[in-house]
Amino acid sequence: MATVALKDVSKVFPDGTLAVDNVNLDVNDGEFMVLLGPSGCGKSTVLRMVAGLEDPTSGAVMLDGEYANDLPPRDRGIAMVFQDFALYPHMTVGDNIGFPLKLAGVEPSPRDERVANVASALGIGDVLGRRPSQLSGGQRQRVAMGRAIVRRPGLFLMDEPLSNLDSGLRAELRAEISALTRELGVTTIYVTHDQAEALTMADRVAIMRKGVLQDVGTPTQVYGRPATLYVAAFLGSPRMNLLEASVYVHLDRYVALNLGEQSLYLPWDDIRSRSVAHYHGERIVVGMRAEALTPVPPDAPGDVLQGRIRYLEHHGHESLAFLDVGATAVVVDEMSGPVGGPGAGARSLRRGLGQVVQRLTGRAAEQVESATGGGSRTSVLGDPGRHHRRPAELAVRLAPYPAVSSGQQLAVSVRMDAVHFFDERGDRIDVGWR
């Protein structure tokens, strides 16, 4: 049994860098939890604090319900796989895999048997006599995995183990890792910046930004119902279309969402309309993924947007058309960059969301509650910010070789049940809707 709980965990480095900001996260026994986010968001720091390689500045790391802040790494029952493999170059593959057993005093005969079993399961049983320099990148990653597995730990920690491999090998190994950890029933925390890895491997995904936990849920939940504007923009390819919309309520009829020159209509009998109606006369963010848009004839009934094709992208299995529908896009481009100075992670989030407040409503937010439950904050207004305006280019999926071209008009039907709504702070509006 292995469970992990982070309770109000923060990490500030000696130079004042706030790397992790008040994170609360529970990992269940046998669960495959993925920490997802761009470089510099604090996910590897979280992993290192669980491993005992970094000490939390505040908060508690709990392992199997026991306080573990003062527990040395060797006593935590943890095996860690690093991005750079960290193999001993002078040892054979068999010796590398069996080294933890040797340190633990396991006799040669049972040790060799366990090494052979693990190597066979990983498909490297025929290279046990080779040195790491004689192996491919994929084989070296399997050796690093084998060295972790052979210990039979209660908890696996994996820090971007596939980032140095080519895309084809990554796809193969992520399937192997996912199947193997589930077969072993080992609790796993896996760090990656690759959303494909996260969405295909995880039981649950925890998405981080600038040290702040943004959303936690199953891949279906975080993709289908992102908790914040940032998560909506971060997940998905192509990215979710995020548009400014003015809200006008026609009581007992519908809620009109004016997107510049065109409008969508949320029926009054849609349970979400009550939540959106609270923003009458204000602006919100409307999000729609490419799969929620279907090309239709210009005179088709229902919620239809029309626009001119700005350009096309051909991807072999499909094409993407980008439409100018006369709306204004909300661009969330603060995806990476280091956290600088004490409180900078929280300040950065405040600054970006403050700009959303000012730009969407024309007024300052007073004290607004953190998107992740981190308490109240004052929005910082007046600087340019990193959420900015530009004409919307609505991404629409088409057939591989569509009979349209740039400059032509295209009408698309919008599935209103698949539309997302976010408020001036970047939080989801219809929180209680299922």
N, C-alpha and C positions, 0 to 999 in steps of 0.2 A: 504494500500500500504506500502511495506517495501523493500527498496533496500539498499545494503551495498557496499561500495567501500573503498578499502585500497589503499592509494596512497603513494608509497615509504616508507612503514612502516618498521621500525626496532625496535628491543628491545634488550638493553644491561642491564643486571642485575647489581646491585651494586658491585658484586664480579668480574665483567669484563666478564661474560659469555654472548656471543652473541647468543641469542636464535632465533631471527628472523632477516633476513638480506634482507632489501630492497624489501619487498613483494608488488606487485601490483596485485589486484584481485577485480573483480566486480561480485556481486551476484545480479541477477535480481529478480524482484518482483514475488513471488510465486515459486521461484526456490528451488530445493533440491540440495544444494551444499555439497559435501563430501570433507573434508580435510583428505588426506590419507598419511601415512608415518610411519616409525618405531618409537619406543619410543625415545624421545629426539630430534625429528626433528623440534619442534617448533609449531606444529599444535594446541596444547592446549593453548599455549601462544597467538596465533592469536585469538583464540576464546575468551579468557579472555580480550584481548584488545577491541574486538568488544563489549563485555558485560560491559566494563568500570571497570573491576576488576584489570586490569593492565593498566598503562599509557605508550603509545609509547614513546620511546626515541627520535625518529624522524619520520616524516611523518604524514599523516592525516587519521583518520577514519571518513568516511562520511556515515551518515544514512539518507536515503531519500534525498540525495543531500545536506544535511546540515553538516557543520563541527561539530563533536561530541566529540573531544578529551577532552573537559572540561565538558561534560554533565555527571552528576552523573548516576549511574546504574539505579536508580529507575525512571528516566525520559526518558529512552531509549525505552520503550515499548517492552522490551525483557523478555522472559521466558527461563530459563536455566534448563536442566536436567543433573544431574551429574552421574558419574560412581557409586558412593556409595549410591545412592538413596536419602540420606539426609532427611529422614522422622522424624517427631517428635514422639518418642516412646510412650509418655504418651497420645497421641491423637488417636482417632479412625480413620479409613480410611476416613470416611466422613468429619471429622474435618480437617484432613490433606489436603484433596483436596480443601475444602472450605476455608482454612485459608487465601489465598491471597484476597478472596472476603470479608472476615471479616475485614481484614486490610483496604480494600478500602471503608468500610462503607456500603456494600450492605446489605439490609434488610434480615432477616432470611428466609422468605418465598421464594423470588426469588433466594436466595443463595442456598437453599436446592434443588430447582428445577433444577438449573444449575448443581449442584453436581450430582444429580441423572441421568441427561442426559449424562453427561460425563462418569460417572461410567458404565452406561449401554452400551455406545459405546465401552468402553474398556473391557467389559466382567467381571467387578468386582462389578456389582450392588448388588450382594448377600452377599458381605463382608463389607459393609459400617460400620457396627457396631463393627468390629474387630480392634485389635491393630496391628501395623506392625509386632510385634514378632510372631503373629499367622498366618502370611502369608508366602507363598513360595517366592522364589526369583523373579519369573516371576510376581507374583501378586504385590510385592513391586515395581517392575519397572513400572508396569501399574499405580500404585498410584502416583508415581513421575511424570509420563507422564500426568495423570489427573490433578494434581496440576498445571502443566504448562499450559495445554490446557484451563482450566476453566477461566483463566484470559483473554482469547481471545487476545493474544499478536499479534503484527505485525511481530515478528521475534522469531523463536525457535533456541536456541543454545543447542546442545546435545554433551556432552563430553564422548565418549565411553560408552554409556548407557547400552550396552549389554555384555560388556567384562567379567562381573562376572557370567554370566549364562552359562549353558551347551549348547552344540552345537545345539541340537534339539530345545530347547526353543529359542535360538538366531534366528534360521531360521524362527520360527513362529512369533516372535515379530518384526523382521525386515520387514516382509511383512505387519504386522499390522501398524507399524509406517509409512512406506512408503505410504500405502493407506490412512491413517488418515490425514497425513499432506497435501496430495494432495486434499483430500476431503475438508479440511478446507481452502485450498489455502494459507497457511501460508509459508512465506519464511523461509527456514530451512538451518542452517549450522551444519553439522554433522561431528564429529571428530572420526576417527577410524584408527586402524592399520591393520584391516582385509580387504584384498582386495575383498573377496567375498561380504561383506557388501557394499563396495564402488561400485562395478560393478553392483550389483543387485538393489541398492536403489537410486543411484544418477541420477539427470538430467545431472550434470557435476561433474567431479572429478578434484581436485587440488592436485597434488602430491608434497610433500615436502621432502627435504633431508638436514639435518644440517642447518635448518633455511632458506634455499634457495628454492624458488618455481621452480620446474623442468618442469612441464607440466600442462596444463589445457585443458579439453575438455570433450566431452561426453564419457561414458564408451567405446563405439565402437571406438572412435578416439584414446584415450590413449592406448587402448589395441592393436588396429590394426595398428596404426602409432605412436608409442612412439617417443617423441621428442628427448630423450637422451638415452644413453647407460644404465644409471641407471634405468630409467623408464622401459626400455625393460627387464632388469634383475629382476626388482621388481615385475612386474605384470605377472601373469600366473602360472599355475601349471600343469605340471612341468615348470620350468623356461625356458625361451627362450634359445635355443642353440646359443652361441656366439663364433664364430671362427675367428682366424686370417686368412686373405687372402691377397696374393700378387696380385696386379692388373697389367695385361698386355693387352694393347689395340691392336687389329687387325682391323685396320681402315676399316670402311664400312662392316665389317663382324660380329665381336662380341667382347665383353670384357671378357677375361679369368680371372677367380678368382681361383688362385691356393691355395688349402687348404692342404699344405704339399704334400702328395703323390697323391692326386686326385684334380680334377678341376671341376668347374661349369662354364657355359657359358651364359652370358647375351647378348641376340641378339641385334644387332645394331639398329634394329627398335623399341626396347623398349625405351621409352622416358627417363628412368632413366639412360641408358647407357652413355648419354652425361655427366651427373653429375659424375658418377663413373669413367669415362675415364680421368677426371682431375687428378686422383691419379695414373696414369701410373708409374710403377716402384716403387710404395710405397705400404705400407700395410694399410689395413682398417679392420674394424670389420664387419663380415657378420653374421646376425641373422636369425634364422629360428625356428619357433615354431614346436612342435611335430605334430600339425595338418597339417603342410605343407609337411610332409614326409609320403610316402605311400610305404609299402613293395611291391616289384616287383621281377620278375625273374631276375637272374644276367645279362641276355643278353637283357634286355628291352631297347628300344630306349629312347632318351632324356637325361635329366640331372639326372644321377644316381650316388649315392655314395654307396660304398661297405665297409663292415667292419665286425669285429668279435664281437659277443655279449659278452660284459664283464659280465653283470648280468641282471637278470629280476626282476621286481617288480610286484606282483599280487595285484590288487585293487578291485577285485570282478567284477565290471562292465567292467574293461579293464585291460590290462597288459602293462607295460612300459619296453621296451628293451633299453639298453644303449650300443651303438656301439662304438668301437674303429675304427675310420676311418682314423687314421694317421694324424690328424690335431691337432692344438694347440688351446686350449680354452682360451677365455678371461674371467676371473673370476672377477665379481664385488661383493665383499663381505663386503664392508663398508656400511652395512645396518643400523647400530645402533651405540650407544655410545654417551656420552654427548659431548656437544660443550664446549671447554675449552679456556677461555681467549678472550680478545678483538680481533675480526676479525678471530677467529678460525674457524667459519663455512665456511667463504670464503676461508681461507687458506687450510682447509681440502679438499675442492672441488678442489682447485688449485693443491694440492699435488697429489691427486689421478689421475686427468686428465693429469697432467704433466708426471706421470709414463706411462700413455697410449701413450703419445707423444713419449717418449724416447724408449719405448719397441717396438712400431709398426714401427717407422721410423728410429730409431737410431740417431735422432738428437733432439736438444732442440727446444721447441716452443719458438718463440720470444715473442711478445706480442700477446696473443690470447684473443678473445672476450669471455665473459662469456656465458655459455650455456643458461642462462636465461636473457641475455641482461643487465648484471650488469656491463658492461664496460670491459676494457682491463685488463689483468693480466699477470704476468710472471710465467711460470711453474717452480715449484721447482723440481730439478733433483738431483739424487745422493743418496737419501735415499731409503729404500726398497719399500716404498709405500704399498698400499693395493689392487692394481690390480696386479695379478701375473699370471704366465704361468703354465699350466699343460696340459697333454694330454686330448684331447676332448673326452667326452663320450656323443654321440649324442642320445638324448632321442627320442624314436619313440613309438607311440601308436600302440598297437596290440589288437587282440581279447582277451576276458577274459582268455581263456586257449589255448594259441597258440601252434602249433606243432613245436616249436623250443625250444632250451635250451641254457644255457651258453656255450660259446666256439664255437658255430656254426657261419657260415658266413650268413650275411643277406644283401640284396641289397635294397635300398630305392630310390624311385623317388622323386625329389625335385621340388615343385611348385615354379618356379622362380618368378611368380607374387606375391608370398607371402613372398619373402625374403626381409630382411631389411639391410640397409647399414649405417654404422656410421664411422665418420672420427676419426682422431687421438686425437681430443679433447673430443670425446664421444658425439658429436652432430650428428643428422641425416643428411645424405648426400643429399638425394632426397627430400629436404624440399618443393619444389614447386610442386611436383608430386601429382596428385589426382587420 
